[in-house]
Amino acid sequence: MNFEWNLFLFTMQDCELLSKCLSTCKTLRVVHIQQSKIDDVRCKIIASAFVDHPALDVLDLSYNVIQDRGAKALAKLLNGQSKLSVLRLINNCIREKGGQAIAAALKNNTTLRHLNLRLNQVGDEGGLAIFTALITNASLKELLIGGNNMGSAVAPALSQLVVNNSTLQHLDISCTNIGPEGGRLLQEGMEENTTLLHLDLRLTDCGQECEYFISQALYKNREFCRKQSLLCDEGS
């Protein structure tokens, strides 16, 4: 038999069989399916396996070809009875509509702690929706959304996010060209924030002075967190 790559593809039949297996394994906590060319149809099949799953904690579908319809299926998962706390969708093809669907789910979700959307294409509209949703979200602690074709239009929502959200601790907006004015807005927001500990500003063009002041604010937050942790240890 001649070697052909298509003999090793993740077929629709493979996906359906895997979905059935995943749905029947009620103790499964972690699922990684990377670099398998999972598209919207396959993503919807996999997501349906976890709608009422009692144990799934981590779902990683990074480095696939999931677009907006697949993102909407995952948003329904977050809106349901799922106990998912980690969702990684790095380097897929999710655009504005998919970002907006995930944002709508974040408004009501209370279990997700970590969301990684790096290297997608949610754009300004998708980014605005996600940052706005997180203003009132009280569960997400880590958001990685760098490299998503966002620009200065998201800066006001980012500023409001860091002012009003007291849960988020790690934020990656690298490769988001917010510019000097966006940096100023973010800096003003950080002056009122006491909980964000890490903020990735690489390739945001916000200016060295802005980066310096924000780094000082983050350092102050980390020091406060460290002292609070020491006090808790002494109390126990």
N, C-alpha and C positions, 0 to 999 in steps of 0.2 A: 504494500500500500504506500502510495506517495504521501509525503508529509505536506499537510496544508493547515494553515493557521485556523481556518474556519471550522476545523474539526474540534477545536478547543474553545469555541465561543460559548458564552452563557446564553443558552437558547431559551425560548419562551417556555418550553416544556421543563427545562431545568428550573426556571424561575417559579413555575406553578408548583412543582414538586417540593422545592425548597420552602415555599410559602406554607404549604400544608404541614411540613415537618416543624417549621418554626412555631406555627400556631398551636400544635399539640404538645410542644415542650414547654410546660408551664413554669419551669424553674429557670429557664434561660434568662440570663441577666445582661450579657454583652454580645453584640453582633457587629462584625466588621465585614463589609463586602466592598472592597476597593478595586479600582481598575478592572471592572467587569463589564463596561459599556452598558450599564443600567440606564435605560431611557425612561421616559414618562410612564409608559405602559407597564414596564417591569417594576418601576418604583411604586405605582399604585397597587400592584399585586402584593408586593412585599409589605407595604404599609397596612394593607387590609389584614395581614396576619397578626398585627399587633394592636388592633383597635381596642380589644378588651384584655390584653395580655396582663397578667397580674404581677410579673416580675421584671420585665425588660427595663434596664437602667441606662444602657449605652447603645446608641445606634450610630454607626459610622458608614456612610455611603459616599465617601470622598473619592475624587478622581474618576467620576463617571460622566454621564452625559444627560443628567437630569435637568429638565427645563421647567417652565412655569406650572404645567399641569401636574408634574411630579411633586413640585413644592407645595401645591395646593393640597395634594393627598397627604403629605406629611403635616401640613397645617391642621387638617382634620384630625389627624392622630393626636396632635398637641391639644386640640380642643375637646377630645373625648376623655375616656377613663384611663388613658395611659399614665404610667408613673415614670415616664422617661425623664431622666435628669441631664443627660448629655446627648447632644445631636451635632454630628459633624458632617458637613456637606462641602468640604473644601474642593475647589477646582471643578465645579460643575458648570452648567449653562443657565443658571437661574437669573431671570431678568426682573423688570419692575413689578409685573403682576405677581410673580412668585414671591418677591420680597414683601409686597403688600399683604399677601395671604398669610405669610408667616407672622407679620406684624399684627394682624387681626387676632391670630391665635395667642400671641404674647400678652395681649390685653387681659385675657382671662386665665391663662395658664399659671399654675402655682407650683409646679414640680421641676421645671427645667432650670438647671443651674449653669449650664455651659452650652453656648451656641457658637459654632464655628462656620462662618459663611465666606471665609477668605477665598479670593480668586474666583468670584462669580461676576455677574454683571447687573446687579440690582439697580444701579444708577441713582440719580438724585431722588426720584420719586419713591423708589423702594427703600432707600436709606432714610428719607424723611419719615416714612411710615414706621419703620422699625424704631428709630430714635424717639419718635413721639409716643409710640406704644410703651416704651420702657420708662417713660416719665412716671407712669403709675404702676409699673410692674414691680412686685416686691419679692421676687424669687431668683431672677437671673443674676449670677455673680460674675460671669465671664462672657464677654461678647467680642469675637474676633471677626471683623468685617472689612479688613484692609483689602485693597486691590479690587474694588467693586465699581470702578468708573464713576465715582462720586466727586463732586466739586464743592465750590463755596456755598452753593444753595443749601447744603445740609448744616452749615455752621450754626445758625440760630437754634435749630432743634437740638444740636449737640450741646450748646450752651445751656439750654433749658433742662436737658437730660442730667447734666452733672450738678445742676443747682437742686433739682427736685428729687432725684433718685438717691436713696440712702442704702441701697443693697449692692449695686454694681461695684466690683473691686478691680476688675481687669478689663481694659478696653483697648482694642487694637484698631486704629483707623489709618494705618500706614498706607501710603500711596493714594491718599485722598487729598486732592489739591484744594484745601480750604483757603489758602493764601493768607497774607498778613491781616486782613480785616477779619477773616474767620478765626485766625489765631487770637486776635484781640478779644473776640466774643467768648472763645473757649477759655481764655485766661480769666476773664471776668467771672465766668461761671465757676471756675476752679477756686476762686477766692472764697466762695461760699460752700465748697464741698469739703467734707471731712472723712469720707469713706473710700473714695477711689484711691487705690494703691499703685496701680501700674497703668500707664497710658502710652501706647506706641504711636509716636508722631513722625516716624521716618517718612521722608519724601512727601510731606504735607505742605511745604513751602510757607509755613506760618512764621518763619523768622527766628533767628537765634535768640533774640531777647525774650520773645514769647516762650520759646522752649525752655529757657532758663527759669523764668518765673513759674512756669507750670511744673518743672522738675522740683523746684523748691516747695511748692504746695504739696506735691506727691510725697516728698520726703517728710514733710510735717505730718501728713496723714499716716505714713508708715510708722513714724516714731510714736504717735499717739496710740496706734493700734498695738505696738509692741509693749508700751507701758500698761495699757489696759490688760493685755494678756498676762503680764507679770503680776499685776494686782489680783487677777483671778486665780493665778497659781498660788499666790500667798494666802488667799482666802480659803482655798481648798486644802 
